[in-house]
């Protein structure tokens, strides 16, 4: 199980690093916009990401 978790973490880091590497200006602007959101909006985005991830895990398993 640990090797799979580490591979998933490594893949997440690769995907997270793509946008700042390819388009740093767009990444910076997106990050700036996110900082302007309210706490409730940020929580909703986080919850949505969690739910989509769980659904994908169940579909792919």
DSSP file (Angstrom, degrees, kcal/mol; ACC not computed):
  #  RESIDUE AA STRUCTURE BP1 BP2  ACC     N-H-->O    O-->H-N    N-H-->O    O-->H-N    TCO  KAPPA ALPHA  PHI   PSI    X-CA   Y-CA   Z-CA
    1    1 A X     >        0   0    0      0, 0.0     4,-2.3     0, 0.0     5,-0.2   0.000 360.0 360.0 360.0 -40.6    0.0    0.0    0.0
    2    2 A X  H  >  +     0   0    0      1,-0.2     4,-2.7     2,-0.2     5,-0.2   0.900 360.0  52.4 -60.9 -42.1    2.8    2.5    0.8
    3    3 A X  H  > S+     0   0    0      1,-0.2     4,-2.2     2,-0.2    -1,-0.2   0.905 110.4  49.2 -60.9 -37.6    4.4    2.3   -2.6
    4    4 A X  H  > S+     0   0    0      2,-0.2     4,-2.4     1,-0.2    -2,-0.2   0.912 111.4  48.9 -66.2 -42.1    1.0    3.1   -4.2
    5    5 A X  H  X S+     0   0    0     -4,-2.3     4,-2.4     2,-0.2    -2,-0.2   0.906 111.9  48.7 -63.5 -41.7    0.5    6.0   -1.9
    6    6 A X  H  X S+     0   0    0     -4,-2.7     4,-2.5     2,-0.2    -1,-0.2   0.885 111.1  50.0 -66.7 -37.7    3.9    7.4   -2.6
    7    7 A X  H  X S+     0   0    0     -4,-2.2     4,-2.4    -5,-0.2    -2,-0.2   0.905 110.9  49.4 -65.6 -40.9    3.4    7.0   -6.4
    8    8 A X  H  X S+     0   0    0     -4,-2.4     4,-2.3     2,-0.2    -2,-0.2   0.910 111.9  48.7 -63.5 -41.9    0.0    8.8   -6.1
    9    9 A X  H  X S+     0   0    0     -4,-2.4     4,-2.3     2,-0.2    -2,-0.2   0.911 111.0  50.2 -63.5 -42.8    1.7   11.6   -4.1
   10   10 A X  H  X S+     0   0    0     -4,-2.5     4,-2.1     1,-0.2    -2,-0.2   0.907 110.4  49.5 -62.4 -42.2    4.5   11.8   -6.7
   11   11 A X  H  X S+     0   0    0     -4,-2.4     4,-2.6     1,-0.2    -1,-0.2   0.894 108.8  53.0 -64.0 -40.0    2.0   12.1   -9.5
   12   12 A X  H  X S+     0   0    0     -4,-2.3     4,-2.8     1,-0.2    -2,-0.2   0.917 108.7  50.0 -60.5 -43.4    0.1   14.8   -7.6
   13   13 A X  H  X S+     0   0    0     -4,-2.3     4,-1.6     2,-0.2    -2,-0.2   0.896 110.5  49.8 -63.1 -39.9    3.3   16.8   -7.3
   14   14 A X  H  X S+     0   0    0     -4,-2.1     4,-0.8     2,-0.2    -2,-0.2   0.947 114.1  44.4 -62.6 -48.2    4.0   16.4  -11.0
   15   15 A X  H >X S+     0   0    0     -4,-2.6     3,-0.7     1,-0.2     4,-0.6   0.892 112.7  51.4 -65.3 -39.6    0.5   17.6  -11.9
   16   16 A X  H 3X S+     0   0    0     -4,-2.8     4,-0.6     1,-0.2    -1,-0.2   0.808 110.3  50.5 -66.5 -29.1    0.6   20.5   -9.4
   17   17 A X  H 3X S+     0   0    0     -4,-1.6     4,-1.5    -5,-0.2    -1,-0.2   0.605  90.9  79.5 -85.7 -11.6    3.9   21.6  -10.8
   18   18 A X  H <X S+     0   0    0     -4,-0.8     4,-3.0    -3,-0.7     5,-0.3   0.947  91.7  47.1 -63.5 -50.4    2.9   21.7  -14.5
   19   19 A X  H  X S+     0   0    0     -4,-0.6     4,-3.0     1,-0.2     8,-0.3   0.932 113.0  46.6 -63.3 -48.0    1.0   25.0  -14.5
   20   20 A X  H  < S+     0   0    0     -4,-0.6     4,-0.3     1,-0.2    -1,-0.2   0.846 117.2  46.3 -63.2 -28.8    3.6   27.1  -12.7
   21   21 A X  H  < S+     0   0    0     -4,-1.5     3,-0.3     2,-0.2    -2,-0.2   0.924 121.6  34.2 -75.2 -44.7    6.3   25.6  -14.9
   22   22 A X  H  < S+     0   0    0     -4,-3.0     2,-0.2     1,-0.2    -2,-0.2   0.897 137.8  13.1 -79.7 -42.2    4.4   26.0  -18.2
   23   23 A X     X  +     0   0    0     -4,-3.0     4,-2.3    -5,-0.3    -1,-0.2  -0.618  63.3 167.7-138.6  75.9    2.6   29.3  -17.5
   24   24 A X  H  > S+     0   0    0     -3,-0.3     4,-2.5    -4,-0.3     5,-0.2   0.852  80.1  53.7 -61.8 -34.9    3.9   31.1  -14.4
   25   25 A X  H  > S+     0   0    0      2,-0.2     4,-2.1     1,-0.2    -1,-0.2   0.923 111.1  45.0 -66.5 -43.6    2.0   34.3  -15.2
   26   26 A X  H  > S+     0   0    0      2,-0.2     4,-2.5     1,-0.2    -2,-0.2   0.885 113.0  51.8 -66.3 -38.5   -1.4   32.5  -15.5
   27   27 A X  H  X S+     0   0    0     -4,-2.3     4,-2.6    -8,-0.3    -2,-0.2   0.924 109.8  48.9 -62.9 -44.3   -0.6   30.5  -12.3
   28   28 A X  H  X S+     0   0    0     -4,-2.5     4,-2.3     2,-0.2    -2,-0.2   0.907 112.5  48.0 -62.8 -42.9    0.2   33.7  -10.4
   29   29 A X  H  X S+     0   0    0     -4,-2.1     4,-2.2     2,-0.2    -2,-0.2   0.907 112.3  48.9 -65.3 -42.3   -3.0   35.4  -11.6
   30   30 A X  H  X S+     0   0    0     -4,-2.5     4,-2.1     2,-0.2    -2,-0.2   0.923 111.8  49.0 -62.2 -44.2   -5.1   32.3  -10.7
   31   31 A X  H  X S+     0   0    0     -4,-2.6     4,-1.9     1,-0.2    -2,-0.2   0.890 109.5  52.8 -63.0 -39.9   -3.5   32.2   -7.3
   32   32 A X  H  X S+     0   0    0     -4,-2.3     4,-0.7     1,-0.2    -1,-0.2   0.910 109.2  49.2 -62.0 -42.4   -4.2   35.9   -6.8
   33   33 A X  H >< S+     0   0    0     -4,-2.2     3,-0.8     1,-0.2     4,-0.4   0.883 108.1  53.9 -64.7 -38.3   -7.9   35.4   -7.7
   34   34 A X  H >< S+     0   0    0     -4,-2.1     3,-1.5     1,-0.2    -1,-0.2   0.890 102.7  57.1 -64.2 -38.1   -8.2   32.5   -5.2
   35   35 A X  H 3< S+     0   0    0     -4,-1.9    -1,-0.2     1,-0.3    -2,-0.2   0.722 102.1  57.2 -66.6 -18.4   -6.8   34.6   -2.4
   36   36 A X  T << S+     0   0    0     -3,-0.8    -1,-0.3    -4,-0.7    -2,-0.2   0.548  86.3 101.8 -88.3  -7.7   -9.7   37.1   -3.0
   37   37 A X  S <  S-     0   0    0     -3,-1.5     2,-0.1    -4,-0.4    -3,-0.0  -0.372  78.8-107.6 -73.8 155.0  -12.4   34.4   -2.5
   38   38 A X     >  -     0   0    0      1,-0.1     4,-2.2    -2,-0.1     5,-0.2  -0.333  30.6-106.3 -75.0 165.2  -14.3   34.2    0.8
   39   39 A X  H  > S+     0   0    0      1,-0.2     4,-2.7     2,-0.2     5,-0.2   0.895 120.9  54.0 -59.1 -40.8  -13.6   31.4    3.2
   40   40 A X  H  > S+     0   0    0      1,-0.2     4,-2.2     2,-0.2    -1,-0.2   0.893 108.2  48.6 -62.2 -40.7  -16.9   29.8    2.3
   41   41 A X  H  > S+     0   0    0      2,-0.2     4,-2.2     1,-0.2    -1,-0.2   0.898 112.1  48.7 -67.3 -39.9  -16.0   29.7   -1.4
   42   42 A X  H  X S+     0   0    0     -4,-2.2     4,-2.5     2,-0.2    -2,-0.2   0.910 110.9  50.6 -66.2 -41.2  -12.6   28.2   -0.7
   43   43 A X  H  X S+     0   0    0     -4,-2.7     4,-2.9     2,-0.2     5,-0.2   0.905 109.0  52.0 -61.8 -40.7  -14.2   25.6    1.6
   44   44 A X  H  X S+     0   0    0     -4,-2.2     4,-2.6     2,-0.2    -2,-0.2   0.912 109.7  48.9 -62.5 -42.4  -16.7   24.8   -1.2
   45   45 A X  H  X S+     0   0    0     -4,-2.2     4,-2.3     2,-0.2    -2,-0.2   0.914 112.7  48.3 -62.0 -42.4  -13.8   24.3   -3.7
   46   46 A X  H  X S+     0   0    0     -4,-2.5     4,-2.3     2,-0.2    -2,-0.2   0.929 112.7  47.2 -63.3 -45.5  -12.0   22.1   -1.2
   47   47 A X  H  X S+     0   0    0     -4,-2.9     4,-2.6     1,-0.2    -2,-0.2   0.901 111.3  51.9 -62.8 -41.2  -15.1   20.0   -0.5
   48   48 A X  H  X S+     0   0    0     -4,-2.6     4,-2.5    -5,-0.2     5,-0.2   0.911 109.6  49.5 -62.1 -41.9  -15.8   19.7   -4.3
   49   49 A X  H  X S+     0   0    0     -4,-2.3     4,-2.4     2,-0.2    -2,-0.2   0.914 111.0  49.8 -63.2 -42.6  -12.2   18.5   -4.9
   50   50 A X  H  X S+     0   0    0     -4,-2.3     4,-2.4     2,-0.2    -2,-0.2   0.936 112.5  46.8 -60.8 -47.0  -12.5   15.9   -2.1
   51   51 A X  H  X S+     0   0    0     -4,-2.6     4,-2.5     1,-0.2    -2,-0.2   0.901 112.3  49.0 -65.5 -41.6  -15.8   14.6   -3.5
   52   52 A X  H  X S+     0   0    0     -4,-2.5     4,-2.5     1,-0.2    -1,-0.2   0.914 111.8  50.6 -63.4 -41.5  -14.6   14.4   -7.0
   53   53 A X  H  X S+     0   0    0     -4,-2.4     4,-2.3    -5,-0.2    -2,-0.2   0.910 110.8  48.1 -61.9 -43.4  -11.4   12.6   -5.8
   54   54 A X  H  X S+     0   0    0     -4,-2.4     4,-2.2     2,-0.2    -2,-0.2   0.918 111.7  49.7 -64.0 -43.4  -13.5   10.0   -3.8
   55   55 A X  H  X S+     0   0    0     -4,-2.5     4,-2.3     1,-0.2    -2,-0.2   0.928 111.4  49.3 -61.0 -44.8  -15.8    9.4   -6.8
   56   56 A X  H  X S+     0   0    0     -4,-2.5     4,-2.8     1,-0.2     5,-0.2   0.896 108.7  53.2 -61.9 -39.6  -12.8    8.9   -9.1
   57   57 A X  H  X S+     0   0    0     -4,-2.3     4,-1.2     1,-0.2    -1,-0.2   0.916 111.3  45.9 -61.9 -42.0  -11.2    6.5   -6.6
   58   58 A X  H  < S+     0   0    0     -4,-2.2    -1,-0.2     2,-0.2    -2,-0.2   0.878 114.4  48.1 -68.2 -37.2  -14.4    4.4   -6.5
   59   59 A X  H  < S+     0   0    0     -4,-2.3    -2,-0.2     1,-0.2    -1,-0.2   0.911 115.8  43.2 -68.9 -42.2  -14.8    4.4  -10.3
   60   60 A X  H  <        0   0    0     -4,-2.8    -1,-0.2     1,-0.2    -2,-0.2   0.648 360.0 360.0 -81.0 -14.9  -11.1    3.4  -10.9
   61   61 A X     <        0   0    0     -4,-1.2    -1,-0.2    -5,-0.2    -2,-0.1   0.483 360.0 360.0 -83.4 360.0  -11.0    0.8   -8.2
